[in-house]
């Protein structure tokens, strides 16, 4: 016999005036708590996922014990337990009559004696038991999932019927594309699975630890297992290579932006903030009277959208080196060394509009 749940009941009583002379107990009832003498708590999620004990009483008028449990979205099954024990007195579920009304199911047992007793405020132990093996649930999560890739979560169960609904959810829902909660049903092997996909947001924010949970009864039901996994920040902010597709040189994620505090005392926003406006960064030695072309530069001929910055170890004068714009090859910027000697020229091509 497996115990589904144990609660504590504080006995109360309602009386009625009889024969014009005295009061007699009309029925005894109980308020439930998780600890002896604790605060009222009617949750019986161990018996029914998301369930609450609606009523539990003994009527001297009908000489019967009555218990009602309300489900979270529908009335519980009639067979969710096998035995109800009130203060050590057993009531077999098979001996009860059962009926439903909305989301409430009621069980009624005939009993000539009051299992609550007659002492108001007495504490009785209430226990729901089952003769069937206790269900178990195991959630297996991926160790990590890359942004933009789907990860699969596997659920294994034991002593759970085929077609049982399980409710899954994950934390940090804004970091995912598509559903972050849902319902799966167990197959003939008691297994089920679901998948989630972290959003490829092209933003550098670092890895993220996420928790996955499975529940019974509803999305607000009992958590029967959980696990954590890491979302790898693989879709980081693009570096300086830009979208030009140029030949002969490209930008580098090693170049970026640093924002300093007052009087250049500290870096308040570091070089990990890479600038997508850098279409090209190139540093090379040009032989005398030679040039190099950077192709695939969108809007290369529009100076209001593309800025070209040249620098040389020989100074800032562009008299001996310069550049030309062309619409050929998807947009071309051609840098030239017009001197007879070699020079190292650094080229930065920025998108400014």
C-alpha positions in Angstrom: 0.0 0.0 0.0 1.5 3.3 -1.1 0.7 6.6 0.6 -0.4 9.3 -1.9 -0.7 12.1 0.7 -1.0 12.7 4.4 -2.8 15.8 5.9 -4.0 16.8 9.3 -7.6 17.5 10.1 -8.9 19.8 12.8 -12.3 18.7 13.9 -15.2 21.1 13.9 -18.9 20.5 14.5 -22.3 22.1 13.6 -25.2 21.6 16.0 -28.9 21.8 15.8 -31.6 22.5 18.4 -33.6 19.4 19.0 -36.7 18.6 21.1 -36.8 22.1 22.4 -34.4 21.3 25.1 -30.8 20.8 23.9 -28.4 21.0 21.0 -27.2 17.9 19.2 -24.3 17.6 16.7 -25.7 17.6 13.2 -22.4 16.8 11.5 -18.7 16.9 12.1 -16.3 18.4 9.6 -12.6 19.0 9.3 -10.3 21.8 8.1 -7.1 20.5 6.6 -3.4 21.5 7.1 0.0 20.2 6.2 1.2 20.0 9.8 -0.6 19.2 13.0 -2.3 22.4 14.2 -0.9 24.3 11.2 -2.6 26.9 9.0 -5.4 25.7 6.7 -4.3 24.2 3.4 -6.8 22.2 1.4 -4.4 21.2 -1.5 -4.4 17.5 -2.2 -2.1 17.6 -5.3 -0.5 14.3 -4.2 -3.9 12.7 -4.8 -5.0 14.8 -7.8 -2.6 17.1 -9.7 -3.8 20.7 -8.9 -6.7 19.3 -6.8 -8.2 20.7 -3.6 -10.3 19.0 -0.9 -13.6 20.8 -1.2 -15.5 19.2 1.7 -14.8 16.4 4.3 -17.5 15.7 6.9 -19.6 13.1 8.8 -23.3 13.6 8.9 -25.2 12.1 11.9 -28.4 12.7 10.0 -27.5 10.4 7.1 -24.9 8.5 9.0 -22.4 8.9 6.1 -18.9 10.2 5.5 -18.6 12.6 2.5 -15.5 13.9 0.8 -15.4 16.1 -2.3 -12.3 17.0 -4.3 -12.2 19.7 -7.0 -9.8 19.4 -10.0 -8.0 22.3 -11.6 -9.8 22.0 -15.0 -12.1 19.0 -14.6 -13.5 16.6 -12.0 -11.0 14.0 -10.8 -11.2 10.4 -11.8 -13.2 8.2 -9.5 -10.2 6.0 -9.0 -7.5 8.4 -7.9 -7.1 6.6 -4.6 -8.0 3.2 -3.1 -8.4 3.9 0.6 -9.2 7.0 2.7 -8.1 6.8 6.3 -9.5 9.2 8.9 -7.8 8.8 12.3 -6.9 5.2 11.5 -10.4 4.3 10.3 -10.3 3.0 6.7 -12.9 3.7 4.0 -12.4 1.7 0.8 -13.0 3.8 -2.3 -14.7 0.8 -3.9 -17.4 1.0 -1.2 -18.3 4.6 -1.9 -20.8 6.0 -4.2 -19.3 8.7 -6.5 -20.8 11.5 -8.5 -19.5 14.7 -10.2 -20.7 18.3 -10.6 -18.6 20.6 -12.8 -15.0 20.2 -11.6 -16.0 18.5 -8.3 -16.2 14.8 -7.6 -17.8 13.6 -4.4 -17.4 10.2 -2.7 -19.9 9.1 0.0 -19.6 6.2 2.4 -22.3 4.8 4.7 -20.9 4.7 8.3 -22.8 4.1 11.6 -20.0 5.6 13.6 -18.3 9.1 13.4 -14.6 8.7 12.5 -14.1 12.4 13.5 -15.1 11.8 17.0 -17.0 14.4 19.1 -14.1 16.5 20.4 -14.1 19.8 18.7 -10.6 21.0 17.7 -9.2 17.5 18.0 -6.5 16.7 15.4 -6.9 13.6 13.2 -4.5 12.3 10.6 -6.0 12.0 7.1 -4.3 9.7 4.6 -5.0 8.8 1.0 -3.5 5.4 0.0 -3.3 3.4 -3.2 -2.6 -0.3 -3.9 -1.0 0.6 -7.2 2.7 1.4 -7.7 3.6 5.0 -7.3 4.1 6.8 -10.6 7.5 8.2 -11.3 8.7 10.8 -13.8 12.2 11.5 -15.2 13.0 14.5 -17.4 16.2 14.4 -19.4 17.4 17.8 -20.6 20.2 18.6 -23.1 23.4 19.8 -21.5 23.3 22.9 -23.7 21.5 24.3 -26.8 23.0 26.8 -29.3 20.9 29.8 -30.2 18.9 29.1 -33.3 19.1 25.3 -32.8 16.3 23.1 -31.5 16.9 21.0 -28.3 14.9 17.9 -27.4 13.8 17.0 -23.9 12.8 13.4 -23.2 10.4 12.3 -20.5 10.4 8.7 -19.1 7.7 7.5 -16.7 6.9 4.4 -14.7 3.5 3.2 -13.5 1.8 5.8 -15.7 -1.0 4.9 -18.1 -0.6 5.3 -21.9 -2.0 8.6 -23.0 -1.4 10.5 -19.7 -1.1 14.2 -20.2 2.1 15.9 -18.9 2.5 19.6 -18.9 5.9 21.1 -19.6 7.3 24.7 -19.4 10.7 26.5 -19.4 11.9 29.6 -17.7 13.1 32.8 -19.6 10.4 32.5 -22.3 11.4 35.7 -24.0 14.7 34.1 -25.1 13.0 31.4 -27.2 11.3 31.2 -30.6 8.0 29.4 -30.5 6.3 27.7 -27.6 7.8 27.7 -24.2 5.1 25.5 -22.6 2.7 22.8 -23.7 1.2 19.4 -23.2 2.5 16.0 -24.3 1.0 12.6 -23.8 2.8 9.4 -22.9 3.1 6.6 -25.5 2.7 2.9 -24.9 6.2 2.9 -23.4 5.3 5.7 -21.0 7.6 8.1 -22.8 7.1 11.6 -24.3 9.2 14.4 -25.6 9.2 18.1 -26.6 11.5 20.6 -28.2 12.4 24.3 -27.8 14.5 26.7 -29.9 16.5 29.6 -28.3 16.3 32.7 -30.4 19.2 33.6 -32.6 19.2 37.3 -31.7 22.6 38.4 -33.0 23.2 40.0 -29.6 26.1 39.3 -27.3 24.7 38.7 -23.9 26.6 35.6 -22.6 25.3 32.1 -21.8 22.0 31.6 -20.0 20.9 28.9 -17.6 17.3 27.8 -18.1 15.1 25.4 -16.1 12.6 23.0 -17.6 9.8 21.5 -15.6 7.1 18.9 -16.1 3.8 18.8 -14.1 0.8 16.6 -13.8 -2.8 17.8 -13.9 -2.3 21.2 -15.5 0.3 23.9 -16.0 -0.3 24.9 -12.4 -0.1 21.3 -11.2 2.5 19.4 -9.1 6.0 19.6 -10.5 7.1 16.0 -10.8 10.6 16.6 -12.2 12.8 19.4 -13.5 16.2 20.0 -15.0 18.5 22.8 -16.1 20.4 23.4 -19.3 22.5 26.2 -20.8 21.7 28.3 -23.8 25.0 29.0 -25.6 25.3 32.6 -26.9 26.4 31.6 -30.4 24.5 34.3 -32.4 26.7 37.2 -31.1 26.8 40.8 -32.3 28.6 40.8 -35.7 32.1 42.0 -35.9 33.7 44.4 -38.3 33.5 42.2 -41.4 30.2 43.7 -42.4 28.2 42.5 -45.3 30.4 43.7 -48.2 31.8 40.4 -49.3 34.9 42.3 -50.5 38.1 40.7 -51.6 41.6 41.3 -50.5 40.8 42.3 -46.9 38.0 42.3 -44.4 37.1 43.7 -41.0 37.9 41.8 -37.8 35.9 41.1 -34.6 39.1 42.3 -32.8 38.2 45.9 -33.6 35.4 47.6 -31.8 34.3 50.6 -29.7 35.4 51.7 -26.2 33.4 54.4 -24.4 35.4 56.1 -21.6 34.2 57.8 -18.5 35.0 61.4 -17.4 38.6 62.5 -18.1 39.3 59.1 -19.8 39.6 57.5 -16.3 37.9 54.3 -17.1 36.2 52.3 -19.9 32.5 52.3 -19.2 31.6 50.2 -22.3 34.2 47.9 -23.5 35.6 46.6 -26.7 33.2 43.7 -26.8 30.8 46.1 -28.3 31.7 45.4 -31.9 30.6 47.9 -34.5 28.5 46.6 -37.4 29.1 49.9 -39.2 32.7 48.9 -40.1 32.5 47.4 -43.5 36.3 47.1 -44.0 39.3 47.3 -41.9 42.5 46.6 -43.8 46.2 47.3 -43.2 48.7 46.4 -46.0 51.9 47.5 -47.7 51.3 49.0 -51.2 54.3 49.0 -53.6 55.0 52.2 -55.5 52.2 53.2 -57.9 49.9 50.3 -57.1 46.4 50.0 -55.9 44.0 47.6 -54.3 40.2 47.3 -54.7 37.6 46.4 -52.0 34.5 45.0 -53.7 30.9 44.3 -52.7 30.6 47.6 -50.8 26.9 48.5 -51.0 26.3 52.2 -51.9 30.1 52.6 -52.6 29.5 55.7 -54.8 27.3 57.5 -52.2 29.5 59.5 -49.8 26.4 60.2 -47.6 26.2 56.5 -46.8 29.8 55.2 -47.0 32.8 57.0 -45.5 36.4 56.0 -46.4 39.2 56.8 -43.9 42.9 56.3 -45.0 45.9 56.5 -42.8 49.6 56.1 -43.5 52.8 55.9 -41.5 54.0 58.8 -43.6 51.4 61.2 -42.2 47.9 62.2 -42.8 48.4 63.9 -46.2 46.5 62.1 -49.0 48.5 63.8 -51.7 50.5 60.7 -52.4 47.7 58.2 -51.8 43.9 58.3 -52.3 40.8 56.3 -53.3 38.2 56.1 -56.0 34.5 54.9 -55.8 32.9 52.7 -58.4 29.6 50.9 -58.7 31.3 47.9 -60.3 31.3 44.4 -58.6 28.6 45.4 -56.2 30.3 48.6 -55.3 34.1 49.1 -55.3 36.5 51.3 -53.3 39.9 51.4 -54.9 42.8 52.7 -52.7 46.0 53.8 -54.6 49.6 54.6 -53.6 50.7 57.2 -56.1 54.3 57.4 -54.9 57.3 55.6 -56.3 58.1 54.0 -52.9 56.2 51.5 -50.7 53.8 52.6 -48.1 51.6 51.0 -45.5 48.1 52.3 -45.8 45.4 51.5 -43.3 41.9 51.6 -44.8 38.6 51.8 -42.8 35.3 51.9 -44.7 32.3 52.9 -42.6 28.6 52.8 -43.2 27.2 56.0 -42.0 23.8 56.1 -43.5 
